[in-house]
Amino acid sequence: MTERLLVPLTPDASAARARTWGWWYYAEHFLLQMRRYGSVIVVSAIGEPLIYLLAMGLGLAAVIDGGQSTVDGVSYIVFLAPALLASSALMTAATEFTYPVMGGFKWQRVYFGPQAGPMQPWQIAAGQVAAVALRFLAQSVLFYAVMLLFGVAPSPWAWLQIISAVLGGLAVGLPLMAYASSITQDKGQFALVQRFIIMPLFLFSGTFYPLTNLPVALQWIGWISPQWHAAQLGRIASYGMQEPWTLTVLRVLYLVALAVLGWWLVWRQFTLRLGWIQGTPDRDARVVTPPRRLEAHPRRRPSSGRD
C-alpha cells in the first residue's frame, strides 16, 4: 500500500478556497460555537414542545367543553401543534440574530478576523445565517418527532411544516439581523424588541386560537406577522386546513419576500461595517491622532547673568 501524503495548500490556493467557500467556513465556526451549549439546544428543542403540548394542548383543552370541542374541524392539540412548531423558530431567531450579531461587531469582534483575510463581508453574514438555519431545521425535526409521538400530525404531508417553520424563522430573523448589525451601542434595544415585537407576534398571530377570534382592531398584527403565515402553512401541511390555493401561494411569497429583503439589508449593513462602499464612511474606523513631535530648537547656552 502506498501512503498518501498530505500536501499543504499554497497561500494562493488557500485564499482562493476561502473566497469560494468562505461562507461555509464561517458557518462551521458558528456551529462549533453552538456546540458549547448544544445540550441546552437539544433539551429546549424537545422539552419546550413537550411542555406546551401537555400544558396547552392537553391541559387547557381538557377544560374547554370537557375536552370535546374542536377548532377548525380538528382537536385543539392538532390545531395548536403546527403553530407551536413555527413559534419555536420565531423564538430562536429572536435569540440568535440579536446579541450574537452585535457581539460580532462590538464585544467579541469575531467578524473582523475573517474579514481581514480573503473572506468577504457577505460571506461572514451568509455563514451565520446558514448555521442558524441549520439550527431551525434541527429543532423543527425534533419538534415534528414529538408531534408524531403525540399523534397530532395526521397528514402524510405534515413534514412540510418543517420547511415552513424554517422559512418563517428566516422571514423574522433576517430583518432582525439587519437591525442588530446597525446598532453600535447597547441601550436595551433588544429587550424592547422582545417585548414589543416578538411577544406580540407570538400572542396575536393565531397561535392559540383562530385569528378571527381577535377584535378586528388587533387582527392586522396577524396579517403582517410571519408567525401567522408560517403557522397557517403548517396547519395546511399538518391536517389539511382548507383555504384557497392562491392564498397559500401568497403566504409563501410573503415569507420569501421578507427573507429576501432582510438578506439584502444584512448584506448592505455587513458590507458597510466590515467592508467599504465608495462615498460612505466606515462606521468602525478610528482616527488615531499621532503624538505631537517636539520642534527642534538650538541648544541655548546657560545664562551667565551678563545677558
PyMOL commands that set and color helices and strands:
alter all, ss='L'
color gray80, all
select helices_A, chain A and resi 11-63+65-67+76-96+99-107+112-115+121-150+160-180+189-203+211-213+216-224+226-239+245-274
alter helices_A, ss='H'
color red, helices_A
select strands_A, chain A and resi 70-71+74-75
alter strands_A, ss='S'
color yellow, strands_A
deselect
rebuild
show_as cartoon
